[in-house]
Amino acid sequence: MLFDLRPKTSREDLFNRDQELQSLLQAIELKEPLIIVYGLRRVGKSSLVKVALNMVKRPSLMIDVKGILYEYGNVSKNTLMREIARAFTESLPLLEKAGFKIREALQRVKGLRIKDLEVTLEPTRKPSFTELLQALNSWCERQGTHFILALDEAQYLRATGGIRYDGLIAWSIDNLPHLVFIVTGSQVGVLRDFLRLEDPKAPLFGRFHRDIFLDRFDEKTSIEYLTQGFSEAGVSIPRDEVLDAVAKLDGVVGCLTYYGYYRAYMKQTHKRSLSQVFKELAALEAEELERLIAPSRKRYLAILKAVASGLHRWSEIKGYIVATAGGIEDSRFSKLLENLVKYGYLRKANAEYQITDPITLHLVRSHSL
């Protein structure tokens, strides 16, 4: 259903993403080695990738890199391999039912143990990520197919403890032609910093890649999305309430989905549904935002409050910070602004800064941080 709170997995539930889906499917079919799916939080990147992987007849895994970081505190080789083993365990029955005998590819990978339908790490051996990639590539070559490794929220691969995952991806692109990498990222600036595609000194410089951008819905599409979702749920919602929800949630499909679920399936009022959207999603975002602002919390918060209150130019925001948080050097202030843009909490356009995510704006204005 459209208002399912989990990422979508079927084509029927992916709303208004035909162009992006076709681009992704084409890139997979052509075995393009690096596909980058990016956009703001909650615009449907994970859903797009999951739907595509379910549509193509190719063996694949999708790894939640952000989840690894939050569970283990880093994305070291061991933690990544542990998550890959877990993902293989979950996927083996489906892969083998579809004719992909992945266990043949995994049996000789150092550090992996396969028993029945379970893949685990051997505690006494160091797992080899490159050996795993080589084994998958060799198996795919024999089978006349290619393997897709999707890394969701890939910007968190920077928290590695020294491993250069961008280098590993570049090495794979150069040497393993039967592997396709899909990386997604909601912190667009941080993802670009991780990949460094335009840096001549970086491993991925000069490598072909396809960019797929997911934007928020415009007003018309947002109205259509809610209207279709309510029709699917068999409920009739006053148009003025739909329009109000669209105005307040600003085309962010994840927010619209939460609103629709509370309104249609939880039978809550319009006002209560909106309140629940901001409460639930703000609680999730607050933890992530706190991680970013912790090193200079007072100044970061001052910047966000300044922008939320209608101050959008560099000099206006700087003046607010000096007045509320004390003096700060121009270079340091610019760096803090740049960080908030990289992590997607601010957008810079025409020399002005805006908070474009309604959940972030709610967090700042409600003093929830």
PEBELSUL-V33298 format. One record per residue. RES is the residue in one letter. SS is DSSP state (A for helix, B for strand, O for the rest). PHI is phi in whole degrees, 0 to 359 (none if undefined). NEAR is the number of other ideal C-beta (glycine too) atoms within 8 Angstrom. Layout:
res: [RES,RES]
ss: [SS,SS]
phi: [PHI,PHI]
near: [NEAR,NEAR]
This chain:
res: [M,L,F,D,L,R,P,K,T,S,R,E,D,L,F,N,R,D,Q,E,L,Q,S,L,L,Q,A,I,E,L,K,E,P,L,I,I,V,Y,G,L,R,R,V,G,K,S,S,L,V,K,V,A,L,N,M,V,K,R,P,S,L,M,I,D,V,K,G,I,L,Y,E,Y,G,N,V,S,K,N,T,L,M,R,E,I,A,R,A,F,T,E,S,L,P,L,L,E,K,A,G,F,K,I,R,E,A,L,Q,R,V,K,G,L,R,I,K,D,L,E,V,T,L,E,P,T,R,K,P,S,F,T,E,L,L,Q,A,L,N,S,W,C,E,R,Q,G,T,H,F,I,L,A,L,D,E,A,Q,Y,L,R,A,T,G,G,I,R,Y,D,G,L,I,A,W,S,I,D,N,L,P,H,L,V,F,I,V,T,G,S,Q,V,G,V,L,R,D,F,L,R,L,E,D,P,K,A,P,L,F,G,R,F,H,R,D,I,F,L,D,R,F,D,E,K,T,S,I,E,Y,L,T,Q,G,F,S,E,A,G,V,S,I,P,R,D,E,V,L,D,A,V,A,K,L,D,G,V,V,G,C,L,T,Y,Y,G,Y,Y,R,A,Y,M,K,Q,T,H,K,R,S,L,S,Q,V,F,K,E,L,A,A,L,E,A,E,E,L,E,R,L,I,A,P,S,R,K,R,Y,L,A,I,L,K,A,V,A,S,G,L,H,R,W,S,E,I,K,G,Y,I,V,A,T,A,G,G,I,E,D,S,R,F,S,K,L,L,E,N,L,V,K,Y,G,Y,L,R,K,A,N,A,E,Y,Q,I,T,D,P,I,T,L,H,L,V,R,S,H,S,L]
ss: [O,O,O,O,O,O,O,O,O,O,A,A,A,O,O,O,O,A,A,A,A,A,A,A,A,A,A,A,A,O,O,O,O,B,B,B,B,B,O,O,O,O,O,O,A,A,A,A,A,A,A,A,A,A,A,O,O,O,O,B,B,B,B,B,A,A,A,A,A,A,A,A,O,O,O,O,A,A,A,A,A,A,A,A,A,A,A,A,A,A,A,A,A,A,A,A,A,O,O,O,O,A,A,A,A,A,O,O,O,O,O,B,B,B,B,O,O,B,B,B,B,O,O,O,O,O,O,O,A,A,A,A,A,A,A,A,A,A,A,A,A,A,A,O,O,O,B,B,B,B,B,B,O,A,A,A,A,A,O,O,O,O,O,O,A,A,A,A,A,A,A,A,A,A,A,O,O,O,B,B,B,B,B,B,B,O,O,A,A,A,A,A,A,A,A,O,O,O,O,O,O,O,O,O,O,O,O,O,O,B,B,B,B,O,O,O,O,O,A,A,A,A,A,A,A,A,A,A,A,A,A,A,A,O,O,O,O,O,A,A,A,A,A,A,A,A,A,A,A,O,O,O,A,A,A,A,A,A,A,A,A,A,A,A,O,O,O,O,O,A,A,A,A,A,A,A,A,A,A,A,A,A,A,A,A,A,A,A,A,A,A,A,A,A,A,A,A,A,A,A,A,A,A,A,A,A,A,A,O,O,O,O,B,A,A,A,A,A,A,A,A,A,A,A,A,O,O,O,O,A,A,A,A,A,A,A,A,A,A,A,A,A,O,O,O,O,B,B,B,O,O,B,B,B,O,O,O,A,A,A,A,A,A,A,A,O,O,O,O]
phi: [none,299,267,294,283,272,304,290,232,244,302,297,263,266,267,59,235,300,295,294,294,296,296,293,297,296,298,295,298,277,58,295,288,223,240,246,249,224,163,294,300,66,261,105,295,297,298,302,292,299,297,299,296,285,272,273,266,222,293,202,222,237,249,271,293,299,297,298,299,290,280,251,86,200,237,291,301,295,291,294,295,296,289,296,299,297,293,296,300,290,263,306,302,291,297,287,296,276,96,263,275,296,301,298,283,267,300,258,279,302,94,255,236,241,223,56,248,238,245,227,268,282,296,263,233,276,290,247,290,295,295,298,298,296,295,296,296,296,298,297,297,293,270,69,223,217,255,249,249,259,246,280,57,292,299,285,294,291,273,250,74,117,282,264,292,297,293,295,295,298,300,295,301,283,239,236,289,257,246,237,255,246,240,241,197,265,267,302,297,291,299,296,296,290,284,48,294,256,264,302,268,270,300,270,300,84,279,294,209,249,261,234,256,253,264,290,289,282,300,299,292,298,297,298,297,295,299,293,295,292,297,299,278,75,236,247,245,305,298,295,287,299,296,294,297,298,295,280,261,54,76,276,298,297,291,299,295,299,300,299,295,298,286,273,256,270,59,270,290,302,296,293,297,298,299,293,302,292,293,293,286,295,297,291,286,301,298,292,294,299,299,288,276,308,296,214,301,299,285,301,297,297,299,297,293,298,294,296,272,108,265,241,264,309,294,293,292,299,299,295,296,299,288,253,236,98,296,205,292,303,295,292,299,297,294,296,300,300,298,295,290,301,276,84,272,233,238,254,211,55,64,234,252,226,264,263,272,297,288,299,299,297,303,290,288,270,57,274,259]
near: [7,11,12,9,6,4,7,11,8,8,7,4,12,12,8,7,11,6,6,12,13,8,10,15,11,8,12,15,7,6,9,11,12,14,14,14,15,13,12,11,10,11,13,14,14,10,13,16,15,12,15,12,12,8,7,11,3,11,10,10,10,11,13,9,15,9,8,14,12,5,7,9,4,9,13,10,9,9,12,13,14,10,12,11,12,9,11,12,11,6,10,12,7,7,11,11,6,8,5,9,8,13,9,7,12,13,7,5,12,9,11,14,7,8,5,3,5,7,11,9,11,9,4,3,7,6,14,9,10,8,10,14,12,9,12,13,14,9,12,15,8,6,7,5,9,10,14,15,11,14,12,13,12,12,12,11,12,8,8,12,6,4,8,8,10,13,8,12,12,11,10,13,12,5,6,10,8,11,15,15,14,14,13,15,15,13,11,12,11,12,14,9,10,13,11,12,10,4,7,4,4,10,10,14,11,3,10,6,11,10,6,13,7,12,6,10,12,7,8,6,10,13,11,9,15,15,9,10,14,14,7,9,11,4,7,4,11,7,6,6,9,13,9,10,15,13,7,8,14,10,12,16,13,11,14,16,13,13,14,15,12,13,14,13,7,9,5,8,5,11,6,9,14,13,8,12,13,12,8,9,13,13,8,8,13,11,8,8,12,9,7,11,11,6,4,7,8,7,12,13,11,12,14,15,11,12,14,10,7,4,10,9,9,9,6,10,15,11,9,13,15,10,5,7,8,5,4,11,6,7,6,8,12,9,8,12,14,9,10,13,13,11,10,13,11,13,9,9,5,3,5,8,12,10,12,7,13,11,14,13,10,11,13,14,7,8,5,7,10]
